[in-house]
Every structure is written in structure tokens, then in C-alpha cells.
Amino acid sequence: MMRPLLYPESTENTPSSSVVSFQSTKDFEEQAVLLDGWNQGYAQLSSGGFEGYVSEMRFDDLHLFMEYSSQSLFQNGLLPEDVIAVGVPLQFSGNGLFCGSACNHQSMHIFSGKNGFEFFSPTQLVMAGISVKRDALLNTLNAEDAELALRHISQANLLHLDNARTNAVRDFMAGAFAMIHQHPQLLQSTQNRASLSQSVISLLTECLVDSADSTDKAMQHSAMTNAKCWNIIAETRELVRKNADMPISVAEVCQQLGISRRTLQYCFQNLLNTTPMAYLRAERLNGVRAMLRTENSVTEAAAHWGFWHFGHFSQEYKKMFGELPSVTFKRRQSH
């Protein structure tokens, strides 16, 4: 199999070499040190010449990366205590073993935590990774949700996600890297960097909190009245209006209202037959539509409102409004 050229080997026109970088190598030991701060060591297990690369975005408390390795490796590493790092395979074939457990294409790898990690990786692996400061994630959660997240990140382990969540992480990472390559100037905007950070943390929270074991939702919320649920929905809508110039995440809603994600989910599902995420996505789509009156491009408006996979965004926009965002943009720019 040929090396997957998912992302370009040139960072020309990127705003800063410290923000976006691409490094390739033909030496697995060199590859081991490309992820700064991971304290990694690699040993090659399969036969043949090695090829690999690491494509990265770093800013503020966020680090996104894609790592490709052509050969099977034994990897070990230890991250700083104040970092949470996870990975989801974009390309995975054969057998893998992570911290003693069999892993596959659906596994979210929790690399951080006490005692470090050990990973027997397969050949032709492409891993999409997210690393954030521990406090940057936990500070967006209320006490109950933070406790649920901490169950997963206390030590390196595997989190087995359903297809929808795994694909959401894959699609987001692939879309964000492609979008930044095509429009590197987006990261020059403080607002866009904040939007990207918020999108990443929200996505990570969905995996860590919503995948935690919990009691039956219907049993837990059976005592909640429709009036109380409606008040929570009304307060959510008020928060959206107060943040009309930027997206707000499910985690922020829960934190500001002092409720758990499960409570918010129950209220929206019970009364509106939808999810908080779907509701907030609709609000963000409306935000993009309004911004198309004044923004220089559809891409800039999409990024401002936290849409980092342009293909999916266009489909969602057309489904919501009956036309592609480019059609709306051209019509409004001509008036």
C-alpha cells in the first residue's frame, strides 16, 4: 500500500510555522520525537523501509495532529499530567494492542494519564489526535460531567465509541486539516481560533461524557415536569441570543445553567423531540446565513460559526435552507 498523502508536505502561506507544520521522515526513531512533549520511544516490528509524517496545528491550549506510520511499531510514551490526549484512527488495518487491550478502527485511544501508554500499532496507520490542557476541558464542565469525564482520562485506556461518534471525530479532523490547508489565513483570526478550540473541546466532551456509564435516563428524569423542562429550554435559547455573534457549546450551556448534559438532553428530547446539539447546530446555521450578508466568503462565515468540515457544512446548510450557501452568498452580495 502506498503512503496516504492526506495532507500536503508544504506549509506555504500558513500564518506561522509555530501554528501549522508538516514533518516527514524515513526513520522511525526520528518519528518518535516529532510529537513534542510525548516522551515517546518507537521500535519497528514489521519488515521494510519506514515512512512516516506528522501534520500539526498548535495554538493556545490546543494541539491537533495527524500521524502516519508505514510499519508496525511498538510505541511507548508518557504525557505531562496537565494534558489530555486522545486519538482516533483514520486508517487502521490488521491487529493492534493498546495498553493490553485489542484495538480497532472504532477505538478512541486515551494516550494521557498516569503510568503512560504502550501501543502495538499496525502497518499503514493514520492516527488523528487531539491534545488539550486538562483544565481547558474540565473548566467547561459542571461537577457531575467533570466526574464522568475523569473516569475515562485517569489513565491510558481504550474508549469504544459507536459509529456515529467515531465518524464525527474522523470527519471533523479530516475536514479541519483540509480547510486550514486551503484557507490558512483563517487561523490569523482570534475568533476563528477560539471557534476551532471550542469545537474540539465540545467534540471531545461528547465522547468522554456521553459515553460514560449512567443510569437509565428515563428513570433518572421521571420526576421532572414539562414546565421545568420548558424553562430549561427557554434559558438555553436566551443564552444563544446573548451569544448571537459566536457559537455556544452544549458544555457551556450546561455549565451556565448548572445542569448536567443528561438533564439538558432529556428536556430537548422530551418536549421538542430533538437533541441540544441539533438545536445549537440549527442556531449556528442561522448565524452563518446572517453573516453571509457581510462576510468576504462563505468559508470565513462557516469557520466563524464553528463549521470546520466544509463539505458537511454545505450539505447541512442546503438541507436547512433549501439552497447551497454559495447561492445565498452570491444573491446577497449582488444586492
C-alpha positions as CSV (number, residue, x, y, z in Angstrom):
1,M,0.0,0.0,0.0
2,M,1.3,3.5,-0.8
3,R,1.7,6.1,1.8
4,P,-1.6,8.1,2.1
5,L,-1.0,11.7,1.0
6,L,-3.9,13.0,3.0
7,Y,-2.3,16.4,3.6
8,P,0.3,18.4,1.7
9,E,4.0,18.4,2.5
10,S,4.2,22.2,2.2
11,T,3.1,24.8,4.7
12,E,3.5,27.7,2.3
13,N,1.2,30.6,3.1
14,T,0.5,29.4,6.6
15,P,0.3,32.3,9.1
16,S,3.1,31.0,11.3
17,S,5.4,27.9,11.4
18,S,4.5,27.6,15.1
19,V,0.8,27.2,14.2
20,V,0.8,24.8,11.3
21,S,3.6,22.3,10.4
22,F,4.3,19.2,8.4
23,Q,7.3,16.9,9.0
24,S,8.0,13.7,7.2
25,T,10.7,11.1,7.9
26,K,12.1,7.8,6.8
27,D,13.4,6.9,10.3
28,F,11.0,5.6,12.9
29,E,13.2,6.9,15.7
30,E,13.0,10.4,14.3
31,Q,9.3,10.0,14.0
32,A,9.1,9.1,17.7
33,V,10.2,12.6,18.8
34,L,8.1,14.6,16.3
35,L,5.3,15.0,18.8
36,D,6.8,17.4,21.3
37,G,6.3,16.6,25.0
38,W,5.1,13.0,24.4
39,N,8.4,11.4,25.6
40,Q,8.0,8.6,23.1
41,G,10.1,5.7,22.0
42,Y,9.4,3.6,18.9
43,A,10.7,0.1,17.9
44,Q,9.9,-1.2,14.4
45,L,8.2,-4.7,14.4
46,S,7.4,-5.3,10.7
47,S,10.0,-5.6,7.9
48,G,10.7,-3.0,5.3
49,G,11.7,0.6,4.9
50,F,9.9,3.1,7.1
51,E,7.9,6.1,6.0
52,G,6.0,8.5,8.3
53,Y,4.8,12.0,8.8
54,V,3.2,14.3,11.4
55,S,1.0,17.1,10.4
56,E,0.1,19.5,13.2
57,M,-1.8,22.6,14.3
58,R,-0.8,24.2,17.6
59,F,-2.2,27.3,19.2
60,D,-3.3,28.4,22.7
61,D,-4.1,25.2,24.7
62,L,-4.9,23.1,21.7
63,H,-2.8,20.6,19.6
64,L,-4.3,18.7,16.6
65,F,-2.2,16.3,14.7
66,M,-2.3,13.5,12.0
67,E,0.4,10.9,12.3
68,Y,1.2,8.3,9.6
69,S,3.5,5.3,10.1
70,S,4.0,2.7,7.3
71,Q,5.4,-0.1,9.5
72,S,4.1,-1.8,12.6
73,L,5.6,-0.3,15.7
74,F,5.9,-0.7,19.5
75,Q,5.2,2.7,20.9
76,N,5.5,3.9,24.4
77,G,5.2,7.3,25.9
78,L,4.2,9.5,28.9
79,L,2.5,12.8,28.6
80,P,2.5,15.7,31.2
81,E,-0.1,15.4,33.9
82,D,-1.8,18.6,32.8
83,V,-2.6,17.3,29.3
84,I,-5.4,15.2,27.9
85,A,-4.6,13.5,24.6
86,V,-6.7,11.1,22.6
87,G,-6.5,9.6,19.1
88,V,-9.0,8.0,16.6
89,P,-7.6,6.0,13.6
90,L,-8.4,7.4,10.2
91,Q,-6.8,4.4,8.6
92,F,-6.4,1.1,10.5
93,S,-5.9,-2.4,9.2
94,G,-4.6,-5.6,10.8
95,N,-4.3,-6.1,14.6
96,G,-3.3,-3.6,17.3
97,L,-2.9,-3.7,21.0
98,F,-3.2,-0.7,23.3
99,C,-2.3,-1.0,27.0
100,G,-3.0,-4.7,26.9
101,S,-6.4,-4.4,25.0
102,A,-7.2,-5.2,21.4
103,C,-8.0,-2.0,19.5
104,N,-9.6,-1.4,16.1
105,H,-10.9,1.2,13.8
106,Q,-13.7,2.3,16.3
107,S,-11.5,2.7,19.3
108,M,-10.7,6.1,20.8
109,H,-7.2,5.8,22.3
110,I,-6.7,7.7,25.6
111,F,-3.0,8.4,25.5
112,S,-2.7,10.5,28.6
113,G,-2.9,9.6,32.3
114,K,-0.7,8.1,34.9
115,N,1.8,5.4,34.0
116,G,1.9,6.4,30.3
117,F,0.9,4.2,27.4
118,E,2.1,1.2,25.3
119,F,0.8,0.7,21.8
120,F,1.5,-2.1,19.3
121,S,0.4,-0.3,16.2
122,P,-0.4,-2.0,12.8
123,T,1.1,-1.1,9.5
124,Q,-0.2,1.8,7.4
125,L,-1.7,3.5,10.4
126,V,-3.1,7.1,10.2
127,M,-4.0,8.4,13.6
128,A,-5.9,11.6,14.2
129,G,-5.0,13.1,17.5
130,I,-6.3,15.8,19.9
131,S,-4.3,17.2,22.8
132,V,-5.7,19.8,25.2
133,K,-4.8,21.2,28.6
134,R,-6.7,19.3,31.2
135,D,-8.1,22.4,32.8
136,A,-9.3,23.8,29.4
137,L,-11.6,20.8,29.1
138,L,-12.7,20.3,32.7
139,N,-13.4,24.0,33.2
140,T,-16.1,23.8,30.6
141,L,-18.0,21.1,32.6
142,N,-20.1,21.2,35.7
143,A,-19.1,18.9,38.6
144,E,-21.2,15.9,37.6
145,D,-20.0,15.9,34.0
146,A,-16.4,16.5,35.0
147,E,-16.6,13.4,37.2
148,L,-17.9,11.4,34.3
149,A,-15.1,12.6,32.1
150,L,-12.4,11.9,34.7
151,R,-13.4,8.2,34.7
152,H,-12.0,7.9,31.2
153,I,-8.8,10.0,31.5
154,S,-7.3,9.0,34.8
155,Q,-5.0,6.5,32.9
156,A,-4.3,5.4,29.3
157,N,-7.0,3.1,28.0
158,L,-9.4,2.4,25.1
159,L,-12.8,4.0,24.8
160,H,-15.1,2.1,22.4
161,L,-17.4,4.6,20.7
162,D,-20.4,4.0,18.5
163,N,-20.1,4.5,14.8
164,A,-21.7,7.9,14.8
165,R,-19.3,9.4,17.4
166,T,-16.2,7.8,15.9
167,N,-17.1,9.1,12.4
168,A,-17.9,12.6,13.9
169,V,-14.3,12.8,15.2
170,R,-12.8,11.5,12.0
171,D,-14.8,13.8,9.8
172,F,-14.0,16.8,12.0
173,M,-10.3,16.2,12.0
174,A,-10.1,15.5,8.2
175,G,-12.3,18.5,7.4
176,A,-10.4,20.9,9.7
177,F,-6.9,20.0,8.3
178,A,-8.2,20.2,4.7
179,M,-9.9,23.5,5.4
180,I,-6.9,25.1,7.0
181,H,-4.7,23.9,4.2
182,Q,-6.9,25.5,1.6
183,H,-7.5,28.7,3.7
184,P,-4.6,29.1,6.1
185,Q,-5.5,32.7,6.7
186,L,-8.4,31.5,8.9
187,L,-6.1,30.9,11.8
188,Q,-5.0,34.5,11.8
189,S,-8.3,35.4,13.3
190,T,-8.6,35.2,17.1
191,Q,-12.3,34.5,16.8
192,N,-11.7,31.6,14.4
193,R,-9.0,30.0,16.7
194,A,-11.4,30.3,19.6
195,S,-14.2,28.8,17.5
196,L,-11.9,25.9,16.5
197,S,-10.8,25.3,20.1
198,Q,-14.4,25.3,21.3
199,S,-15.5,22.9,18.5
200,V,-12.7,20.5,19.5
201,I,-13.4,20.6,23.2
202,S,-17.1,20.2,22.6
203,L,-16.5,17.1,20.4
204,L,-14.1,15.6,22.9
205,T,-16.6,16.2,25.7
206,E,-19.3,14.4,23.7
207,C,-17.1,11.3,23.6
208,L,-15.9,11.4,27.2
209,V,-19.1,12.4,29.0
210,D,-21.9,10.8,26.9
211,S,-20.0,7.5,26.6
212,A,-19.7,7.2,30.4
213,D,-21.9,4.6,32.1
214,S,-25.0,6.1,33.6
215,T,-28.4,5.0,35.0
216,D,-31.4,4.9,32.7
217,K,-32.3,8.4,31.6
218,A,-36.0,7.9,31.7
219,M,-35.8,6.6,35.3
220,Q,-33.5,9.4,36.3
221,H,-35.6,12.2,35.0
222,S,-39.1,10.8,35.5
223,A,-39.8,13.3,38.3
224,M,-39.1,16.3,36.0
225,T,-42.1,18.3,34.9
226,N,-42.8,19.6,31.5
227,A,-42.8,23.1,32.9
228,K,-39.3,22.7,34.4
229,C,-38.1,21.3,31.0
230,W,-39.6,24.2,29.2
231,N,-37.8,26.6,31.5
232,I,-34.5,24.9,30.7
233,I,-35.2,25.2,27.0
234,A,-36.1,28.8,27.3
235,E,-32.9,29.6,29.3
236,T,-30.9,27.8,26.6
237,R,-32.5,30.0,23.9
238,E,-31.7,33.1,26.0
239,L,-28.1,32.0,26.2
240,V,-28.0,31.6,22.4
241,R,-29.4,35.1,22.0
242,K,-26.9,36.6,24.4
243,N,-24.1,35.0,22.3
244,A,-25.6,35.9,19.0
245,D,-22.2,36.8,17.4
246,M,-20.5,33.5,18.3
247,P,-21.3,29.8,18.7
248,I,-22.1,28.4,22.2
249,S,-21.5,24.7,23.0
250,V,-23.6,22.2,24.9
251,A,-20.9,22.1,27.6
252,E,-21.2,25.9,28.1
253,V,-25.0,25.8,28.3
254,C,-24.8,23.1,31.0
255,Q,-22.2,25.0,32.9
256,Q,-24.0,28.3,32.8
257,L,-27.4,26.7,33.7
258,G,-25.8,24.5,36.4
259,I,-27.3,21.3,34.9
260,S,-25.9,18.0,33.6
261,R,-25.8,17.1,29.9
262,R,-28.2,14.3,30.6
263,T,-30.8,16.7,32.0
264,L,-30.4,19.0,29.0
265,Q,-30.7,16.1,26.7
266,Y,-33.8,14.8,28.4
267,C,-35.6,18.2,28.2
268,F,-35.0,18.7,24.5
269,Q,-35.8,15.1,23.6
270,N,-38.9,15.1,25.8
271,L,-40.5,18.3,24.6
272,L,-39.0,19.1,21.2
273,N,-38.1,15.6,20.0
274,T,-34.6,16.8,19.2
275,T,-31.2,17.0,20.8
276,P,-29.4,20.0,22.3
277,M,-26.7,19.6,19.7
278,A,-29.1,19.6,16.8
279,Y,-30.8,22.7,18.2
280,L,-27.5,24.5,18.6
281,R,-26.3,23.4,15.1
282,A,-29.5,25.0,13.7
283,E,-28.8,28.2,15.5
284,R,-25.2,28.2,14.1
285,L,-26.5,27.6,10.6
286,N,-28.8,30.6,11.0
287,G,-25.8,32.6,12.3
288,V,-23.8,31.7,9.1
289,R,-26.8,32.7,6.9
290,A,-27.0,36.1,8.6
291,M,-23.2,36.6,8.3
292,L,-23.3,35.9,4.5
293,R,-24.6,39.5,4.1
294,T,-21.4,41.0,5.3
295,E,-18.6,38.4,5.3
296,N,-16.0,38.2,2.5
297,S,-16.5,34.5,1.8
298,V,-18.7,31.5,2.7
299,T,-15.6,29.8,4.2
300,E,-14.9,32.6,6.6
301,A,-18.6,32.7,7.8
302,A,-18.6,28.9,8.3
303,A,-15.4,28.9,10.3
304,H,-16.6,31.8,12.5
305,W,-19.6,29.6,13.5
306,G,-17.6,26.5,14.1
307,F,-18.1,24.5,10.9
308,W,-14.7,23.0,10.1
309,H,-15.7,20.4,7.5
310,F,-16.9,22.5,4.6
311,G,-18.4,19.6,2.6
312,H,-20.6,18.6,5.6
313,F,-21.5,22.2,6.3
314,S,-22.7,22.8,2.7
315,Q,-24.9,19.7,2.9
316,E,-26.4,20.7,6.3
317,Y,-26.9,24.3,5.1
318,K,-28.8,23.1,2.0
319,K,-30.9,20.7,4.0
320,M,-31.8,23.5,6.4
321,F,-32.5,26.3,3.9
322,G,-33.1,24.6,0.6
323,E,-30.0,26.1,-1.2
324,L,-26.3,25.9,-1.1
325,P,-24.5,28.6,1.0
326,S,-22.7,29.8,-2.2
327,V,-26.1,30.6,-3.7
328,T,-27.2,32.6,-0.7
329,F,-23.8,34.4,-0.7
330,K,-23.9,35.4,-4.4
331,R,-27.5,36.6,-4.2
332,R,-26.9,38.7,-1.1
333,Q,-23.6,40.1,-2.5
334,S,-25.3,41.2,-5.7
335,H,-27.9,43.3,-3.7
